[in-house]
Amino acid sequence: MTRTSPDPLPFEPAQAVPGKRFASPFAVTTPPGAEGWESMYPYYALLSTERAEFEDGKFWFFDGMHNPEPLYPFDTIMTENWWVAVSQMSTRVWPIPLAGGIDHRIINGYLYISPNAVSDADEIAARAADFEVRAGHYYENWDEIYEQWVAKATDCIERLKGIHFAPLPAKEPESAVFAHRGLYSSYDLLTTYSELIHNLFEMGSYHFEMLNLGYGAYLTFREFCQAAFPGITDQTIASMVSGIDIMLFRPDDEVRALARLAVELGLTAPLLGTEDPEAALAAVAAQPSGDRWIEAFEKAKDPWFWFSTGAGYQHSDRAWMDDLRLPFTALRGYLKNLLDGQNIDRPLEAILAERVRVTEEYRTYLPTEADRESFDGLVELARKVFPFVENHNFYVEHWHHSMFWSKVRELGDVFVAHGFLDDREDIFYLHRNEIYSALYDLNIGWATGTEARGVTYWRPEVERRRCIRDVLKANPPQPALGVPPEYITEPLTVMLWGINQESVQEWLGSEGQDPNRLNGVAASAGKVIGRARVILDPEQLHEVEDGDILVCRITAPSWAPVFSRLSAAVSDVGGIMAHTAIVCREYGLPAVVGTGFATTTIKTGQLIEVDGGNGVVRVLEDVNA
């Protein structure tokens, strides 16, 4: 719970003490106008007085990577899904010797998470023995298991495609009567919804089947390098596994191919003549060679345009499939570059050459043949698992989840047709478990002919929740709460979020810190000075201009086409294996991630310096200077 007035707690909630701890989660107050926000979320996701001492003593950090805004009630299905799915892999399936699960709490609508560590020596030893056997089986058979994984994920997506929702009929059709099923539209509506929910949880389980192992293999390689080569940077280690062709670059590659085809067919004028994608498509279709380009475009769209503009965990993260402006903006940029005689290819050859050079150089530093054999095995394993670490993201967060949100909107249309809601988007103000009740209420009204209770109940309730969420959105969360941990050993926390002892101390702050300097993770080498472009919403991506330095909470892989226009990138959150870091390395752009406060410190138009080699961002000039 959060508080608007003092509640009876077994202790006095702590405020932040520089260098010691962050504010107590119980000291966070509800902003005026958002009272009752807790009713939008399940009880198990909230702070509780019964566990107050335990919860106050944990370290909680804001998950701005996946949910940068207050959670919509329905969207908690994603966070609740991975709360179980990722944690069970670390605790019950492998288990990882030093890492437990990742706990969740919703505070003022924002998601905070807390990694659990394992410290008991006997437990660590027992877990290590289990991990060696179980993980060893996966590592030894990685390619075969990965092939099976792709088949399972693709099958899950195909079954999702077959799920459809429609309003209940005025009269059950004769076909249903004469088929003698004995089951009718009301039953189908309930069971289809259950099928949709179960499909999401199925894909969520596949999501983490191999992911923790992927990060684990990279962490093991990283630890070897840090021990063998004192002072080696994360960036140098990452360069030894860079340059691998992964699916997340495929949509951008498809746009580049469409640009080349447009030049070949003489279709640059209609594509450059308008910023409206639909108008451009119509203009191309009217050209003699337009059919060939349109055919290639339609072929590229499915599945490659099921590419979310966010992390895929919020329904508001629309896909390219729903909004063609981002890929068409990139397309026009590539067309202009081609007409100017520029090369639009990703610098893959240069990255591969650097990978070979760095790997060979550091291998020569090892003193014994046994050390070199260990190094060779670890780097080979890291390169083997790396494609899954990124490719799973396209299957899960982009292709599957974007399609999942579209199916939920179909169900929203059912509620609109039966008078429960005014707009299909309003369904996201209901928690998934509330929808079961709403569907049964709808069935009752349909079966009896009596107006369903939901017709008068849900509209005002949705409006109440909308107002609350608007207030919460206007009150940004603190980056961290609770007690800083002595050590962080959970692989995703370190590699994906970039949370470690150093970043925690940065968040705590210190006396005399330079207000014009931000420290973060050195994600991609290079030093650049340029004008900042602060992006808080994918809708703003269309404002990016050539040479801008992107400043954002976190990038999505679907932003890749924008990277050809950037000179560098900076993000609030993320580690060495976050998408911002990976994409920037593959595009040869300097990047600093995990700064914590870039989007609240830097303003669009300010002159800033990004030192991607040392993980430092400096504000050089105010926007009004």
JOQUI-V753758 format. One record per backbone hydrogen bond with DSSP energy under -0.5 kcal/mol. NH is the residue of the N-H (numbers start at 1). CO is the residue of the C=O. Records with the same first field share a line. If there is no record, write none. Layout:
NH = CO, CO
This chain:
3 = 28
9 = 7
13 = 11
17 = 21
18 = 16
20 = 17
21 = 17
22 = 482
24 = 14
27 = 24
28 = 25
30 = 3
34 = 31
37 = 34
39 = 36
40 = 37
41 = 38
45 = 42
46 = 43
51 = 48
52 = 49
55 = 51
56 = 52
57 = 53
58 = 55
60 = 58, 481
61 = 113
62 = 479
63 = 111
64 = 62
67 = 63
71 = 109
74 = 428
76 = 72, 73
77 = 74
78 = 75
79 = 75
80 = 76
81 = 77
82 = 78
83 = 79
84 = 80
85 = 81
86 = 82
87 = 82, 83
88 = 84
89 = 85
90 = 86
91 = 87
92 = 88
93 = 88
94 = 89
96 = 90
99 = 96
100 = 116
103 = 101, 114
105 = 112
106 = 45
107 = 105, 110
110 = 107
112 = 105, 110
113 = 61
114 = 103
116 = 101
118 = 98
119 = 117
124 = 120
125 = 121
126 = 122
127 = 123
128 = 124
129 = 125
130 = 126
131 = 127
132 = 128
133 = 129
134 = 130
135 = 131
136 = 131, 132
137 = 133
138 = 134
139 = 135
140 = 136
141 = 137
142 = 139
145 = 141
146 = 142
147 = 143
148 = 144
149 = 145
150 = 146
151 = 147
152 = 148
153 = 149
154 = 150
155 = 151
156 = 152
157 = 153
158 = 154
159 = 155
160 = 156
161 = 157
162 = 158
163 = 160
176 = 173
177 = 173
178 = 174
179 = 175
180 = 177
181 = 176
187 = 184
188 = 184
189 = 185
190 = 186
191 = 187
192 = 188
193 = 189
194 = 190
195 = 191
196 = 192
197 = 193
198 = 194
199 = 195
200 = 196
201 = 197
202 = 198
203 = 199
204 = 200
205 = 201
206 = 202
207 = 203
208 = 204, 205
209 = 206
210 = 206
212 = 208
214 = 210
215 = 211
216 = 212
217 = 213
218 = 214
219 = 215
220 = 216
221 = 217
222 = 218
223 = 219
224 = 220
225 = 221
226 = 222
227 = 223
228 = 224
229 = 225
232 = 229
237 = 233
238 = 234
239 = 235
240 = 236, 237
241 = 238
242 = 239
246 = 244
249 = 246
250 = 247
251 = 247
253 = 249
254 = 250
255 = 251
256 = 252
257 = 253
258 = 254
259 = 255
260 = 256
261 = 257
262 = 258
263 = 259
264 = 260
265 = 261
266 = 263
267 = 262
271 = 267
272 = 268
273 = 269
277 = 275
280 = 276
281 = 277
282 = 278
283 = 279
284 = 280
285 = 281
286 = 282
287 = 284
290 = 287
293 = 289
294 = 290
295 = 291
296 = 292
297 = 293
298 = 294
299 = 295
300 = 296
301 = 297
302 = 298
303 = 301
304 = 300
305 = 301
306 = 303
307 = 305
308 = 306
309 = 318
317 = 314
318 = 316
320 = 307
321 = 305
322 = 319
323 = 319
326 = 323
328 = 324
329 = 325
330 = 326
331 = 327
332 = 328
333 = 329
334 = 330
335 = 331
336 = 332
337 = 333
338 = 334
339 = 335
340 = 336
341 = 338
342 = 337
348 = 346
351 = 347
352 = 348
353 = 349
354 = 350
355 = 351
356 = 352
357 = 353
358 = 354
359 = 355
360 = 356
361 = 357
362 = 358
363 = 359
364 = 360
365 = 361, 362
366 = 363
372 = 368
373 = 369
374 = 370
375 = 371
376 = 372
377 = 373
378 = 374
379 = 375
380 = 376
381 = 377
382 = 378
383 = 379
384 = 380
385 = 381
386 = 382
387 = 383
388 = 385
389 = 385
390 = 386
391 = 387
392 = 388
393 = 390
394 = 390, 391
395 = 391
396 = 392
398 = 393
399 = 394
400 = 395
401 = 396
402 = 398
403 = 399
404 = 400
405 = 401
406 = 402
407 = 403
408 = 404
409 = 405
410 = 406
411 = 407
412 = 408
413 = 409
414 = 410
415 = 411
416 = 412
417 = 413
418 = 414
419 = 416
420 = 415
421 = 415
426 = 423
427 = 424
428 = 425
429 = 426
430 = 427
434 = 431
435 = 431
436 = 432
437 = 433
438 = 434
439 = 435
440 = 436
441 = 437
442 = 438
443 = 439
444 = 440
445 = 441
446 = 442
447 = 443
448 = 444
449 = 445
455 = 452
456 = 453
457 = 453
458 = 454
461 = 457
462 = 458
463 = 459
464 = 460
465 = 461
466 = 462
467 = 463
468 = 464
469 = 465
470 = 466
471 = 467
472 = 468
473 = 469
474 = 470
475 = 472
481 = 60
482 = 23
483 = 58
484 = 482
494 = 490
495 = 491
496 = 492
497 = 492
499 = 493
500 = 498
504 = 500
505 = 501
506 = 502
507 = 503
508 = 504
509 = 505
513 = 510
517 = 514
518 = 617
520 = 615
521 = 593
523 = 521, 591
524 = 591
528 = 610
530 = 608
532 = 606
533 = 549
535 = 533, 551
536 = 534
540 = 537
541 = 538
542 = 539
543 = 540
544 = 541
547 = 565
548 = 545, 565
549 = 531
550 = 548, 568
551 = 533
552 = 570
553 = 535
558 = 308
559 = 556
560 = 557
561 = 558
562 = 559
563 = 559, 560
564 = 560, 561
565 = 562
566 = 562, 563
567 = 548
568 = 548
569 = 590
570 = 550
571 = 592
572 = 552
573 = 553
574 = 497
575 = 496
577 = 495
578 = 575
582 = 578
583 = 579
584 = 580
585 = 581
586 = 582
587 = 583
588 = 584, 585
589 = 584
590 = 567
591 = 524
592 = 569
593 = 521
594 = 573
595 = 571
596 = 572
597 = 595
600 = 597
601 = 597
602 = 598
605 = 532
606 = 603
607 = 621
608 = 530, 606
609 = 618
610 = 528
611 = 609, 616
612 = 526, 610
613 = 526
614 = 611
615 = 611
616 = 611
617 = 518
618 = 609
619 = 516
620 = 607, 618
621 = 607
625 = 622
